[in-house]
Amino acid sequence: MLVNAPFSTTPAAGTTIGPTVTYLPTTSLPSVSIFDYWSPSTAVQRILCGAGVDKMTVKVNGDFHQFEFSGVAQDLTDSASFSSGVGQLTTFPAEPALGAFDYSIVPGNLGEIWLGSTPSQFLTLTDAQFVLGNNLDTRTQEFGSSVPLALSPSTRTVTIDFELYEQDDTATPALYQAAKQQSPISAMVQLGQQPSQLFGIYLQSVLPEVPQYDDSSARLQWHFASSRAQGTVDNEIIVAFG
């Protein structure tokens, strides 16, 4: 796993580190089916077949973090009008048995972000938002088919918006200088504090925009809007669960 933030406490030799699952973008975008079940079982149940994520938004908040997904799908089928063969199914699937699940909301921890060519920890973060866009299109002009037959992603875009307080230190002016000179920096945010409730976002190369000044309150805030992340081959953004 690649991170750009140091451990708050250096692990001793032989220390066991919890497992982490890391995801990177891919050129060939897969699709998923989304099942929408309701109670009672005789109610209309629905399946969104062949869904693809066009845009993913991660909002870093102080109370709780938010994840938003939007996109396109091949077809919508339901239990009321279902017939064999729809969605490559012979029968409409029953709702699977519920497993153990923790319904508690993962609390926010706004305030920390690692930024810079040599990453520095900024403790004055007031807002942040990550947006990944796949610019999806569907293959809909296929003769003899009434539904799209494939997803076609275009140029991927990854941006970050963030706000932080201006500080009279060395790291904050260096961040402004990087924005002015269009020098790439790295950015990383960790969401959550407890094991099994951790989510990390890492952008290895971001071109920060020159910040907008917000002096509406007693302390000056810098707003870096729509700063574009870049990469080589499918590595503009890295997300990890731990």
Residue pairs with C-beta under 8 A, 6 or more apart in sequence:
1 20
1 22
1 240
2 202
2 204
2 238
3 188
3 200
3 202
4 114
4 119
4 186
4 188
4 202
4 204
5 114
5 119
5 121
5 188
5 190
11 17
18 195
18 196
18 242
19 242
20 240
20 241
20 242
21 240
21 241
21 242
22 238
22 239
22 240
23 238
23 239
23 240
24 234
24 235
24 237
24 238
25 132
25 156
25 234
25 235
25 236
25 237
26 234
27 153
27 234
29 52
29 53
29 134
29 136
29 151
29 153
30 52
31 50
31 51
31 52
31 73
31 74
31 151
32 51
32 52
33 47
33 48
33 49
33 50
33 51
33 87
34 47
34 48
34 51
34 73
35 45
35 46
35 47
35 93
35 95
36 45
36 46
36 47
36 48
37 45
37 95
38 44
38 45
41 94
41 95
44 78
44 79
44 80
45 78
45 79
45 92
45 95
46 76
46 77
46 78
46 79
47 76
47 77
47 78
47 87
47 92
47 93
48 73
48 75
48 76
49 73
49 74
49 75
49 76
49 77
49 87
50 73
50 74
50 75
50 147
50 148
50 151
51 71
51 72
51 73
51 74
52 71
52 72
52 73
52 134
52 136
52 151
52 153
53 69
53 70
53 71
53 134
53 136
54 70
54 71
54 72
54 133
54 134
54 135
54 136
55 68
55 69
55 70
55 71
55 131
55 132
55 133
55 134
56 67
56 68
56 69
56 131
56 132
57 66
57 67
57 68
57 69
57 129
57 130
57 131
57 132
58 65
58 66
58 67
58 129
58 130
58 131
58 191
58 201
59 65
59 66
59 67
59 68
59 128
59 129
60 108
60 110
60 125
60 127
60 128
60 129
60 130
60 189
60 191
61 108
61 110
62 108
62 109
62 110
62 111
63 107
63 108
64 105
64 106
64 107
64 108
65 106
65 108
65 191
65 192
65 199
71 134
71 136
72 136
72 138
72 148
72 151
74 138
74 147
74 148
74 149
75 86
75 87
75 147
77 86
77 87
77 89
77 92
79 92
82 89
82 92
84 90
84 91
106 191
106 192
106 197
106 199
107 192
107 193
108 191
109 190
109 191
109 192
109 193
110 125
110 126
110 127
110 128
111 123
111 124
111 125
112 121
112 122
112 123
112 125
112 189
112 190
113 121
113 122
113 125
113 128
113 162
113 164
113 187
113 188
113 189
114 120
114 121
114 122
114 186
114 187
114 188
114 189
115 122
115 171
115 175
115 185
115 186
115 187
116 171
116 174
116 175
116 178
116 185
116 186
117 178
117 183
117 184
117 185
117 186
119 186
119 188
120 171
120 174
122 164
122 171
122 172
122 175
124 164
124 165
124 167
125 162
125 163
125 164
126 163
126 164
126 165
126 221
127 161
127 162
127 163
128 160
128 161
128 162
128 163
128 189
129 160
129 161
129 162
130 158
130 159
130 160
130 189
130 201
130 203
130 237
131 157
131 158
131 159
131 160
131 161
132 156
132 157
132 158
132 237
133 156
133 157
133 158
134 153
134 154
134 156
135 153
135 154
135 155
135 156
135 157
136 151
136 152
136 153
136 154
137 151
137 152
137 153
137 154
138 148
138 150
138 151
138 152
139 148
139 149
139 150
139 151
139 152
140 148
142 148
142 149
156 236
157 228
158 203
158 228
158 229
158 236
158 237
159 226
159 227
159 228
159 229
160 187
160 203
160 206
160 224
160 227
160 229
161 223
161 224
161 225
161 226
161 227
162 187
162 223
162 224
162 227
163 214
163 221
163 222
163 223
163 224
164 172
164 221
164 222
165 219
165 220
165 221
165 222
166 172
166 219
166 220
166 221
166 222
172 222
175 185
175 208
176 210
176 211
176 222
177 183
178 184
178 185
178 208
179 208
179 209
179 210
179 211
179 224
179 227
180 210
182 207
183 207
184 205
184 206
184 207
184 230
185 205
185 206
185 208
186 202
186 203
186 204
186 205
186 206
187 202
187 203
187 206
187 229
188 200
188 201
188 202
188 203
189 200
189 201
190 198
190 199
190 200
191 198
191 199
191 200
191 201
192 198
192 199
195 242
196 242
198 240
198 241
198 242
199 239
199 240
199 241
199 242
200 239
200 240
200 242
201 237
201 238
201 239
202 237
202 238
202 239
202 240
203 229
203 236
203 237
203 238
204 229
204 231
204 235
204 236
204 238
205 229
205 230
205 231
205 236
206 227
206 228
206 229
206 230
207 227
207 228
207 229
207 230
208 224
208 227
209 224
209 225
209 226
209 227
211 222
211 223
211 224
212 222
212 223
212 225
213 220
213 221
213 222
213 223
214 220
214 221
214 222
214 223
215 221
229 236
229 237
230 236
231 237
